[in-house]
């Protein structure tokens, strides 16, 4: 596997989120079966408000649900940054009960539409990328384990999945193999629980996600459900409505 790390690309992702967006309650459905006991993930559905320097620049609607013997996490983000064309990003991630990815599809729409499909098997991610006006492109990325975390550009509900994959019983610093699909990038991140945190007068369970270039802070409720995400260095925040 190419020795590219996710550190720079995640940093670039947040810079893109800030400056160049153009570059890129448990709710169960009626009749839906509950996840089996012991499954790491939980059903969740909601809306996230995206802020840059205190100003709302978009929203994300997401749904994480048990379906067909595994989990399906869907999200759509709509961004409107002054001086840039509107951007819509959608992703559908299928996961095994233990949180390991099975497949992922994403679509990004600005002035052009780009999309990709990824299949995960035996620690290998097989990607088929389709860029508007260009030939399709195939690429394989190899990881040391089937447990790979998908953290794609501008789809923040995927951090809710990361919060569930963290081993809260042992805590401490934990490393995860990750892929940023829209960047075609594999790498690693470090995650650690610093304890209780406060934001806007409310108390949360904290989780820090660190790369070499940037640090994110997740604010979770007592059930480790994502309520807020902040990137202090970039004055960016994602808040559940």
PELINHU-V665806 format. One record per residue. N is the residue number from 1. RES is the residue in one letter. SS is DSSP state (a for helix, b for strand, c for the rest). PSI is psi in radians with two decimals (999 if undefined). OMEGA is omega in whole degrees, 0 to 359 (999 if undefined). Layout:
n->N res->RES ss->SS psi->PSI omega->OMEGA
n->N res->RES ss->SS psi->PSI omega->OMEGA
This chain:
n->1 res->X ss->c psi->2.43 omega->177
n->2 res->X ss->c psi->2.37 omega->187
n->3 res->X ss->c psi->0.64 omega->175
n->4 res->X ss->c psi->2.38 omega->175
n->5 res->X ss->c psi->2.83 omega->182
n->6 res->X ss->a psi->-0.14 omega->188
n->7 res->X ss->a psi->-0.93 omega->183
n->8 res->X ss->a psi->-0.69 omega->185
n->9 res->X ss->a psi->-0.64 omega->176
n->10 res->X ss->a psi->-0.66 omega->176
n->11 res->X ss->a psi->-0.77 omega->178
n->12 res->X ss->a psi->-0.62 omega->178
n->13 res->X ss->a psi->-0.80 omega->182
n->14 res->X ss->a psi->-0.55 omega->173
n->15 res->X ss->a psi->-0.72 omega->177
n->16 res->X ss->a psi->-0.73 omega->178
n->17 res->X ss->a psi->-0.60 omega->184
n->18 res->X ss->a psi->-0.75 omega->194
n->19 res->X ss->a psi->-0.30 omega->186
n->20 res->X ss->c psi->1.06 omega->183
n->21 res->X ss->a psi->-0.38 omega->180
n->22 res->X ss->a psi->-0.33 omega->178
n->23 res->X ss->a psi->0.05 omega->173
n->24 res->X ss->c psi->999 omega->999
n->25 res->X ss->c psi->1.15 omega->174
n->26 res->X ss->c psi->2.18 omega->178
n->27 res->X ss->c psi->2.13 omega->179
n->28 res->X ss->c psi->2.38 omega->179
n->29 res->X ss->c psi->2.63 omega->180
n->30 res->X ss->c psi->2.27 omega->178
n->31 res->X ss->c psi->-0.05 omega->182
n->32 res->X ss->c psi->2.39 omega->179
n->33 res->X ss->c psi->2.60 omega->178
n->34 res->X ss->c psi->2.70 omega->177
n->35 res->X ss->c psi->2.62 omega->180
n->36 res->X ss->c psi->2.72 omega->178
n->37 res->X ss->c psi->2.42 omega->179
n->38 res->X ss->c psi->-0.16 omega->177
n->39 res->X ss->c psi->2.42 omega->185
n->40 res->X ss->c psi->-0.58 omega->186
n->41 res->X ss->c psi->2.89 omega->175
n->42 res->X ss->c psi->2.64 omega->177
n->43 res->X ss->c psi->2.46 omega->182
n->44 res->X ss->b psi->2.55 omega->179
n->45 res->X ss->b psi->2.41 omega->181
n->46 res->X ss->b psi->-2.94 omega->181
n->47 res->X ss->b psi->2.36 omega->181
n->48 res->X ss->b psi->2.40 omega->177
n->49 res->X ss->b psi->2.24 omega->183
n->50 res->X ss->b psi->2.18 omega->183
n->51 res->X ss->b psi->2.49 omega->172
n->52 res->X ss->b psi->2.02 omega->180
n->53 res->X ss->c psi->0.71 omega->176
n->54 res->X ss->c psi->-0.11 omega->182
n->55 res->X ss->b psi->2.33 omega->178
n->56 res->X ss->b psi->2.27 omega->179
n->57 res->X ss->b psi->0.04 omega->179
n->58 res->X ss->b psi->3.12 omega->180
n->59 res->X ss->b psi->2.69 omega->174
n->60 res->X ss->b psi->2.28 omega->172
n->61 res->X ss->b psi->2.37 omega->185
n->62 res->X ss->b psi->2.82 omega->180
n->63 res->X ss->b psi->2.11 omega->176
n->64 res->X ss->b psi->2.02 omega->189
n->65 res->X ss->b psi->2.65 omega->175
n->66 res->X ss->b psi->2.29 omega->183
n->67 res->X ss->b psi->2.24 omega->173
n->68 res->X ss->c psi->0.61 omega->178
n->69 res->X ss->c psi->0.18 omega->178
n->70 res->X ss->b psi->-2.92 omega->181
n->71 res->X ss->b psi->2.53 omega->173
n->72 res->X ss->b psi->2.13 omega->179
n->73 res->X ss->b psi->2.05 omega->181
n->74 res->X ss->b psi->2.48 omega->177
n->75 res->X ss->b psi->2.58 omega->175
n->76 res->X ss->b psi->2.20 omega->180
n->77 res->X ss->b psi->2.34 omega->176
n->78 res->X ss->b psi->2.10 omega->182
n->79 res->X ss->b psi->2.49 omega->176
n->80 res->X ss->c psi->1.65 omega->181
n->81 res->X ss->c psi->2.29 omega->182
n->82 res->X ss->c psi->2.29 omega->180
n->83 res->X ss->c psi->-0.03 omega->180
n->84 res->X ss->c psi->2.63 omega->177
n->85 res->X ss->c psi->2.63 omega->177
n->86 res->X ss->c psi->2.53 omega->182
n->87 res->X ss->b psi->2.34 omega->174
n->88 res->X ss->b psi->2.20 omega->179
n->89 res->X ss->b psi->2.27 omega->178
n->90 res->X ss->b psi->2.54 omega->178
n->91 res->X ss->b psi->2.50 omega->175
n->92 res->X ss->b psi->2.04 omega->184
n->93 res->X ss->b psi->2.15 omega->176
n->94 res->X ss->b psi->2.31 omega->187
n->95 res->X ss->b psi->2.66 omega->171
n->96 res->X ss->c psi->2.91 omega->180
n->97 res->X ss->c psi->-0.52 omega->180
n->98 res->X ss->c psi->0.04 omega->178
n->99 res->X ss->c psi->-0.08 omega->177
n->100 res->X ss->c psi->2.41 omega->183
n->101 res->X ss->b psi->2.55 omega->174
n->102 res->X ss->b psi->-0.85 omega->179
n->103 res->X ss->b psi->2.83 omega->179
n->104 res->X ss->b psi->2.38 omega->175
n->105 res->X ss->b psi->2.35 omega->175
n->106 res->X ss->b psi->2.66 omega->176
n->107 res->X ss->b psi->2.34 omega->177
n->108 res->X ss->b psi->2.24 omega->182
n->109 res->X ss->b psi->2.11 omega->169
n->110 res->X ss->c psi->-2.02 omega->171
n->111 res->X ss->c psi->-0.29 omega->175
n->112 res->X ss->c psi->2.84 omega->178
n->113 res->X ss->b psi->2.16 omega->177
n->114 res->X ss->b psi->2.63 omega->181
n->115 res->X ss->b psi->2.89 omega->178
n->116 res->X ss->b psi->2.69 omega->173
n->117 res->X ss->b psi->2.39 omega->180
n->118 res->X ss->b psi->2.30 omega->171
n->119 res->X ss->b psi->2.36 omega->179
n->120 res->X ss->b psi->2.27 omega->177
n->121 res->X ss->b psi->2.23 omega->175
n->122 res->X ss->c psi->0.69 omega->177
n->123 res->X ss->c psi->0.21 omega->179
n->124 res->X ss->b psi->2.30 omega->175
n->125 res->X ss->b psi->2.03 omega->179
n->126 res->X ss->b psi->2.02 omega->186
n->127 res->X ss->b psi->2.43 omega->172
n->128 res->X ss->b psi->1.96 omega->185
n->129 res->X ss->b psi->2.35 omega->177
n->130 res->X ss->b psi->1.96 omega->177
n->131 res->X ss->b psi->2.32 omega->181
n->132 res->X ss->c psi->2.25 omega->180
n->133 res->X ss->c psi->0.14 omega->181
n->134 res->X ss->c psi->2.86 omega->177
n->135 res->X ss->c psi->2.66 omega->176
n->136 res->X ss->c psi->2.69 omega->186
n->137 res->X ss->b psi->2.30 omega->179
n->138 res->X ss->b psi->2.48 omega->178
n->139 res->X ss->b psi->2.42 omega->176
n->140 res->X ss->b psi->2.38 omega->175
n->141 res->X ss->b psi->2.32 omega->184
n->142 res->X ss->b psi->2.30 omega->178
n->143 res->X ss->c psi->2.86 omega->182
n->144 res->X ss->c psi->-0.12 omega->185
n->145 res->X ss->c psi->2.67 omega->175
n->146 res->X ss->c psi->-0.31 omega->181
n->147 res->X ss->c psi->1.62 omega->180
n->148 res->X ss->b psi->2.36 omega->180
n->149 res->X ss->b psi->2.22 omega->176
n->150 res->X ss->b psi->2.09 omega->177
n->151 res->X ss->c psi->1.57 omega->188
n->152 res->X ss->c psi->2.84 omega->181
n->153 res->X ss->c psi->2.23 omega->171
n->154 res->X ss->c psi->0.42 omega->173
n->155 res->X ss->c psi->1.51 omega->193
n->156 res->X ss->c psi->-0.30 omega->178
n->157 res->X ss->c psi->-0.34 omega->178
n->158 res->X ss->a psi->-0.37 omega->173
n->159 res->X ss->a psi->-0.42 omega->174
n->160 res->X ss->a psi->-0.62 omega->177
n->161 res->X ss->a psi->-0.76 omega->177
n->162 res->X ss->a psi->-0.72 omega->180
n->163 res->X ss->a psi->-0.52 omega->178
n->164 res->X ss->a psi->-0.49 omega->180
n->165 res->X ss->a psi->-0.39 omega->177
n->166 res->X ss->c psi->2.39 omega->181
n->167 res->X ss->c psi->1.63 omega->184
n->168 res->X ss->c psi->-0.41 omega->180
n->169 res->X ss->c psi->-0.61 omega->182
n->170 res->X ss->c psi->-0.41 omega->180
n->171 res->X ss->c psi->-2.59 omega->182
n->172 res->X ss->c psi->-3.12 omega->179
n->173 res->X ss->c psi->2.27 omega->180
n->174 res->X ss->b psi->2.46 omega->181
n->175 res->X ss->b psi->2.53 omega->179
n->176 res->X ss->b psi->2.41 omega->168
n->177 res->X ss->b psi->2.36 omega->182
n->178 res->X ss->b psi->2.83 omega->173
n->179 res->X ss->b psi->2.37 omega->175
n->180 res->X ss->b psi->1.59 omega->191
n->181 res->X ss->a psi->-0.75 omega->182
n->182 res->X ss->a psi->-0.28 omega->175
n->183 res->X ss->a psi->-0.04 omega->183
n->184 res->X ss->c psi->0.70 omega->192
n->185 res->X ss->b psi->2.21 omega->170
n->186 res->X ss->b psi->2.87 omega->177
n->187 res->X ss->b psi->-2.80 omega->180
n->188 res->X ss->b psi->2.68 omega->173
n->189 res->X ss->b psi->2.83 omega->175
n->190 res->X ss->b psi->2.41 omega->184
n->191 res->X ss->b psi->2.39 omega->181
n->192 res->X ss->b psi->2.50 omega->179
n->193 res->X ss->b psi->1.95 omega->181
n->194 res->X ss->b psi->-0.09 omega->183
n->195 res->X ss->b psi->-2.74 omega->184
n->196 res->X ss->b psi->2.45 omega->177
n->197 res->X ss->b psi->2.79 omega->176
n->198 res->X ss->b psi->2.60 omega->176
n->199 res->X ss->b psi->2.21 omega->181
n->200 res->X ss->c psi->0.73 omega->175
n->201 res->X ss->c psi->0.06 omega->180
n->202 res->X ss->b psi->2.61 omega->181
n->203 res->X ss->b psi->2.46 omega->181
n->204 res->X ss->b psi->2.85 omega->166
n->205 res->X ss->b psi->2.24 omega->184
n->206 res->X ss->b psi->2.68 omega->174
n->207 res->X ss->b psi->2.14 omega->181
n->208 res->X ss->b psi->2.30 omega->179
n->209 res->X ss->b psi->2.14 omega->190
n->210 res->X ss->b psi->2.34 omega->167
n->211 res->X ss->c psi->-3.13 omega->180
n->212 res->X ss->c psi->-0.43 omega->186
n->213 res->X ss->c psi->-0.41 omega->190
n->214 res->X ss->c psi->2.75 omega->179
n->215 res->X ss->b psi->2.32 omega->176
n->216 res->X ss->b psi->2.61 omega->175
n->217 res->X ss->b psi->2.19 omega->175
n->218 res->X ss->b psi->2.38 omega->178
n->219 res->X ss->b psi->2.09 omega->189
n->220 res->X ss->b psi->2.65 omega->175
n->221 res->X ss->c psi->3.13 omega->183
n->222 res->X ss->c psi->-0.39 omega->177
n->223 res->X ss->c psi->0.23 omega->179
n->224 res->X ss->c psi->0.57 omega->173
n->225 res->X ss->c psi->2.35 omega->182
n->226 res->X ss->b psi->2.17 omega->178
n->227 res->X ss->b psi->-0.43 omega->186
n->228 res->X ss->b psi->2.59 omega->175
n->229 res->X ss->b psi->2.35 omega->180
n->230 res->X ss->b psi->2.53 omega->171
n->231 res->X ss->b psi->1.53 omega->188
n->232 res->X ss->a psi->-0.71 omega->183
n->233 res->X ss->a psi->-0.38 omega->183
n->234 res->X ss->a psi->0.00 omega->182
n->235 res->X ss->c psi->0.65 omega->180
n->236 res->X ss->b psi->2.51 omega->178
n->237 res->X ss->b psi->2.57 omega->175
n->238 res->X ss->b psi->2.14 omega->189
n->239 res->X ss->b psi->2.29 omega->177
n->240 res->X ss->b psi->2.35 omega->177
n->241 res->X ss->c psi->999 omega->999
